[in-house]
Amino acid sequence: MKNKDFEKLFFSKTRDFLDEYLTKQCSRSPHTVKAYRDALTVFRKYISVQGFSLKTFDFQDCTRDFLLGFMEHLQKEGYEKSSCNQRLAAIKSYMWYVADGDITQQQTALMVSRVPFLKNPEKEKALLSEECLKALLSAPGNRKIEIRDTTILVLLYDSAIRLSELLALKLSDVNLKSTTPYLRIHGKGDKERIVSISEGTVKHLKHYINLFHNQDAPATEYLFYTFIHNQANPMSPGNVERMINKYAEKIRSEHPELPAKVYPHMLRRTRATNLYQSDVELELVSRILGHASTQTTRIYAKPSLEMIKSAMDRSNPELNAGQPLWPDDEAELARIFGIR
């Protein structure tokens, strides 16, 4: 194949896009890069169904109608609308990357960018009520492994840390001796942030570290670990998810209002919402969560019923003044209404 012909192939620049541009230039997380790679892989399989191959599918073949057909195919395959949109967004991002390096592809990139996303009504995200939260955090017992589980649950909520960030924590990231104890969290895009933790969380951490990082414990720099085949390894996300589900089921009979599925991110979302409802400024909540923009944080800015009632009361002071809105004098009412 001639180099000129190769440059026309749609997938000719995917390796550079994924391994160089996203990873090195944009410093995207491995999770984000994997999502883009998966999206382009799904698209590659679709072109095969349509009779194309990697050696025959050109940029000019990626038309509006072709992409609309791809979105329809995904829905028939049972993908959620949000997943369909994520795959389309990856293709749009890839095409703009290609167009930045090749001006002849800008028309194709513009056409791809105008393919509409599927309308996906926003669903109300489940939160843990105060009663459910207290029950979940106190669900583990006093055995050694349960003390670890309590520490994980408390840390997920108190610091509003992402699960991936929690499992990446090292002992050196935990500062309990400072006047204000804190965690040094390594977030998305290699961004680092400092988050303070409460005195209660400090007590849980000290107890956990004394049990799991003493002189008899396995040598590892990771705060949370699993010990398999005589070797300490970072704990997997699946372990934490299964642990949370176990304790959720344990308390469900006494708390039937508990969401059907409880997962690690629900603790982060609950904490963020509670901070906002406690009148913590959105900018500060954004910094605690590690968001690059407060626009992202707004999804957690759900006002409580008390906040809504207070706002409505403030906007209608005359309804809450304790005085009748209309005078009892019929003659005065007639005058107000412009009659005699």
Secondary structure, DSSP 4 states (H G I P E B T S, - for coil): --HHHHTTBGGGGHHIIIIIIIIIIS---HHHHHHHHHHHHHHHHHHHHTT--TTT-BGGG--HHHHHHHHHHHHHTT--HHHHHHHHHHHHHHHHHHHHH-GGGHHHHHHHHTSPPPP-PPPPPP---HHHHHHHHT-S-SSHHHHHHHHHHHHHHHS---HHHHHH-BGGGEE-SSSS-EEEEE-GGG-EEEEE--HHHHHHHHHHHHHHSSTTS---SBSSEEEETTEEEEPPHHHHHHHHHHHHHHHHTT-TTS-SS--HHHHHHHHHHHHHHTT--HHHHHHHHT-S-HHHHGGG----HHHHHHHHHHH-GGGGSSS-SS-S-HHHHHHHTT--
